[in-house]
Amino acid sequence: MPEKHRYHVAAGSYRIDTQKPIVLEAYLGTCVGVALHDPVAGVGGLIHLLLPEPATPGDTFQPEKYASTGFPPFVQALYDAGATAENVKACIAGGALVGPVNDTDFEMDIGGRTAEQVMQLIRAENIQVEKLETGGFFTCRLELDLNTGRFHIEPAGFDKLSADADVKIPKPRDISQSIKDLQPIPQIALKLLRIINTDHYEIIKVSEEIRKDQVLSARTLRLCNSVMFALRNKIESLDHALVMLGQHLFLKFVISASLDNFFKQIGSGYSLCKGGIYHHAIGTAVIAEKLAVLTGRADPALAYTAGLLHDIGKVALDQFIQSGFPLFYRELNQEEKNFSEVEKQVLGTDHTEVGAELAINWSLPESLIETIRHHHQPENAAQHDALVHIVYLADLLMSRFHAGLELERINTDTLASRLEAIGLTISDFPKLIDHIPIKVLESSPELALM
């Protein structure tokens, strides 16, 4: 019997294929997923939608993000592959109010409106709905087995639960030891992080410093070539990379490459998929940079760096989350608490406090320390509040619209005032989702850097 392969359908995209040993899957929070299958033609597909319609009129440059512009071509592609409306069956999931929720979430009801738009389009096509599980308060996973045509919906992380799991509650000294045992990020990366914070540097001298670390140089070139795959000529040197990419993108690549090994120390406690925390960090960094440009409230390079580092405390705590996953899962999904609350309840600390301790140990700039410490409660930031609010919002957007990466729930009790702190309003929120680059939502974090 052929081994089944899994294909992750990222937000803002779809996949259609014929009968074969492949399981299409999508992790859904506020997003809505639609799986369609024609058992007679032996063809099926899955689309992962972010919004009911474009937030800006006429803005459909990424049509697969939206139900109104993405679902019709998805269905047509299925018909072109041999399916017929009378034989197609549908399974719809997602559109949740990912908690903790408040009145603002209910007022916006982005997921609910996306689900309603999908149902209107389904009815217009006279497609039979076999399974429908939308709304609620939990992230879920939608699957379509292309070999059998079977649909499946289950809470995200449910597959990691074990009834007889031995939950080990760490002592403070265990956490302190975990921090000491971490392999730190390279010294050159720490130097670059401090340089970017000052905004006074000569790029040639930076390049010379990078050359001293052969491992980092090789990793940077590999990352550059993976992203610049469309170029005819391979990037063979740091100088060549600097010319081809430009100073800003080059520095982002170096810092991202240097953190790759640091994040690889993490297991499967916080992550719902392999590499989830690193991918979430890259996505948050890219969105934070976009928001900094949009609002003009922070330096884009610094916002990118702060987004990349905001969850570094999770690397030290991951092993404890992994052993206590059933307890964390129950508290999050049954008690509807945010993740920091559960961390403090079980561990006596949380990833923001541990991350800030790491940042202090590494002598990072105060702007980064403050962001790491307060990105869940940005109003507590004293000196760099705009930067912290931007990273909070980027983190929230990633957690709501790319829910399959990690087990985390972010509080939105004061979302309106947090948006106001960087010159935005609740009505701007759907437009911010439009600013999420599709590359961020794809499976390769390297491609998200573009």
ChimeraX attribute file (.defattr): number of C-alpha atoms within 10 A of each C-alpha:
attribute: neighborCount
match mode: 1-to-1
recipient: residues
	/A:1	4
	/A:2	7
	/A:3	7
	/A:4	13
	/A:5	12
	/A:6	14
	/A:7	15
	/A:8	18
	/A:9	23
	/A:10	24
	/A:11	28
	/A:12	25
	/A:13	21
	/A:14	24
	/A:15	19
	/A:16	19
	/A:17	16
	/A:18	18
	/A:19	17
	/A:20	16
	/A:21	16
	/A:22	19
	/A:23	20
	/A:24	25
	/A:25	26
	/A:26	31
	/A:27	31
	/A:28	32
	/A:29	31
	/A:30	34
	/A:31	32
	/A:32	33
	/A:33	32
	/A:34	27
	/A:35	29
	/A:36	27
	/A:37	30
	/A:38	24
	/A:39	18
	/A:40	11
	/A:41	16
	/A:42	18
	/A:43	23
	/A:44	30
	/A:45	25
	/A:46	29
	/A:47	28
	/A:48	30
	/A:49	33
	/A:50	29
	/A:51	29
	/A:52	23
	/A:53	21
	/A:54	22
	/A:55	18
	/A:56	10
	/A:57	7
	/A:58	7
	/A:59	11
	/A:60	17
	/A:61	9
	/A:62	15
	/A:63	18
	/A:64	24
	/A:65	27
	/A:66	27
	/A:67	31
	/A:68	21
	/A:69	16
	/A:70	23
	/A:71	23
	/A:72	16
	/A:73	14
	/A:74	22
	/A:75	24
	/A:76	13
	/A:77	15
	/A:78	25
	/A:79	17
	/A:80	10
	/A:81	16
	/A:82	15
	/A:83	22
	/A:84	18
	/A:85	15
	/A:86	11
	/A:87	13
	/A:88	24
	/A:89	20
	/A:90	20
	/A:91	23
	/A:92	24
	/A:93	30
	/A:94	33
	/A:95	31
	/A:96	25
	/A:97	24
	/A:98	26
	/A:99	24
	/A:100	20
	/A:101	18
	/A:102	14
	/A:103	10
	/A:104	14
	/A:105	17
	/A:106	12
	/A:107	9
	/A:108	14
	/A:109	16
	/A:110	21
	/A:111	29
	/A:112	23
	/A:113	17
	/A:114	24
	/A:115	29
	/A:116	15
	/A:117	18
	/A:118	23
	/A:119	18
	/A:120	13
	/A:121	17
	/A:122	19
	/A:123	11
	/A:124	9
	/A:125	14
	/A:126	12
	/A:127	18
	/A:128	16
	/A:129	16
	/A:130	12
	/A:131	15
	/A:132	15
	/A:133	16
	/A:134	24
	/A:135	20
	/A:136	17
	/A:137	19
	/A:138	26
	/A:139	29
	/A:140	27
	/A:141	22
	/A:142	28
	/A:143	27
	/A:144	26
	/A:145	23
	/A:146	25
	/A:147	17
	/A:148	15
	/A:149	21
	/A:150	13
	/A:151	22
	/A:152	15
	/A:153	20
	/A:154	16
	/A:155	14
	/A:156	23
	/A:157	21
	/A:158	13
	/A:159	9
	/A:160	13
	/A:161	14
	/A:162	10
	/A:163	6
	/A:164	7
	/A:165	12
	/A:166	12
	/A:167	15
	/A:168	14
	/A:169	14
	/A:170	17
	/A:171	10
	/A:172	12
	/A:173	9
	/A:174	13
	/A:175	19
	/A:176	13
	/A:177	11
	/A:178	16
	/A:179	20
	/A:180	12
	/A:181	10
	/A:182	14
	/A:183	11
	/A:184	15
	/A:185	16
	/A:186	16
	/A:187	12
	/A:188	19
	/A:189	20
	/A:190	18
	/A:191	14
	/A:192	19
	/A:193	20
	/A:194	18
	/A:195	15
	/A:196	17
	/A:197	18
	/A:198	11
	/A:199	11
	/A:200	9
	/A:201	11
	/A:202	9
	/A:203	14
	/A:204	12
	/A:205	10
	/A:206	15
	/A:207	17
	/A:208	12
	/A:209	15
	/A:210	19
	/A:211	16
	/A:212	11
	/A:213	13
	/A:214	10
	/A:215	13
	/A:216	20
	/A:217	20
	/A:218	16
	/A:219	18
	/A:220	25
	/A:221	20
	/A:222	17
	/A:223	19
	/A:224	27
	/A:225	18
	/A:226	15
	/A:227	17
	/A:228	18
	/A:229	13
	/A:230	9
	/A:231	10
	/A:232	7
	/A:233	9
	/A:234	15
	/A:235	21
	/A:236	13
	/A:237	13
	/A:238	20
	/A:239	14
	/A:240	13
	/A:241	21
	/A:242	19
	/A:243	11
	/A:244	15
	/A:245	17
	/A:246	11
	/A:247	13
	/A:248	13
	/A:249	16
	/A:250	21
	/A:251	22
	/A:252	20
	/A:253	23
	/A:254	23
	/A:255	21
	/A:256	25
	/A:257	23
	/A:258	22
	/A:259	20
	/A:260	15
	/A:261	16
	/A:262	17
	/A:263	22
	/A:264	13
	/A:265	13
	/A:266	24
	/A:267	19
	/A:268	19
	/A:269	23
	/A:270	24
	/A:271	24
	/A:272	21
	/A:273	16
	/A:274	14
	/A:275	20
	/A:276	23
	/A:277	26
	/A:278	26
	/A:279	26
	/A:280	26
	/A:281	26
	/A:282	24
	/A:283	31
	/A:284	33
	/A:285	31
	/A:286	28
	/A:287	28
	/A:288	33
	/A:289	24
	/A:290	21
	/A:291	25
	/A:292	23
	/A:293	15
	/A:294	15
	/A:295	13
	/A:296	13
	/A:297	18
	/A:298	22
	/A:299	15
	/A:300	22
	/A:301	23
	/A:302	23
	/A:303	32
	/A:304	24
	/A:305	25
	/A:306	28
	/A:307	31
	/A:308	26
	/A:309	24
	/A:310	29
	/A:311	25
	/A:312	24
	/A:313	22
	/A:314	22
	/A:315	23
	/A:316	23
	/A:317	27
	/A:318	20
	/A:319	21
	/A:320	22
	/A:321	26
	/A:322	19
	/A:323	18
	/A:324	21
	/A:325	24
	/A:326	21
	/A:327	16
	/A:328	23
	/A:329	22
	/A:330	14
	/A:331	17
	/A:332	21
	/A:333	18
	/A:334	11
	/A:335	12
	/A:336	18
	/A:337	20
	/A:338	20
	/A:339	22
	/A:340	19
	/A:341	16
	/A:342	21
	/A:343	17
	/A:344	13
	/A:345	13
	/A:346	18
	/A:347	19
	/A:348	14
	/A:349	17
	/A:350	20
	/A:351	24
	/A:352	24
	/A:353	17
	/A:354	23
	/A:355	25
	/A:356	24
	/A:357	17
	/A:358	21
	/A:359	22
	/A:360	14
	/A:361	11
	/A:362	14
	/A:363	13
	/A:364	17
	/A:365	17
	/A:366	16
	/A:367	19
	/A:368	26
	/A:369	24
	/A:370	24
	/A:371	31
	/A:372	31
	/A:373	25
	/A:374	23
	/A:375	27
	/A:376	24
	/A:377	18
	/A:378	24
	/A:379	16
	/A:380	15
	/A:381	18
	/A:382	12
	/A:383	11
	/A:384	17
	/A:385	23
	/A:386	25
	/A:387	28
	/A:388	34
	/A:389	28
	/A:390	31
	/A:391	33
	/A:392	26
	/A:393	25
	/A:394	27
	/A:395	24
	/A:396	21
	/A:397	22
	/A:398	22
	/A:399	24
	/A:400	24
	/A:401	23
	/A:402	24
	/A:403	29
	/A:404	25
	/A:405	22
	/A:406	24
	/A:407	23
	/A:408	21
	/A:409	24
	/A:410	22
	/A:411	19
	/A:412	20
	/A:413	14
	/A:414	12
	/A:415	19
	/A:416	15
	/A:417	14
	/A:418	24
	/A:419	19
	/A:420	12
	/A:421	17
	/A:422	21
	/A:423	14
	/A:424	15
	/A:425	14
	/A:426	16
	/A:427	11
	/A:428	12
	/A:429	18
	/A:430	17
	/A:431	13
	/A:432	18
	/A:433	20
	/A:434	20
	/A:435	12
	/A:436	22
	/A:437	18
	/A:438	18
	/A:439	19
	/A:440	26
	/A:441	23
	/A:442	20
	/A:443	17
	/A:444	14
	/A:445	21
	/A:446	21
	/A:447	19
	/A:448	19
	/A:449	20
	/A:450	14
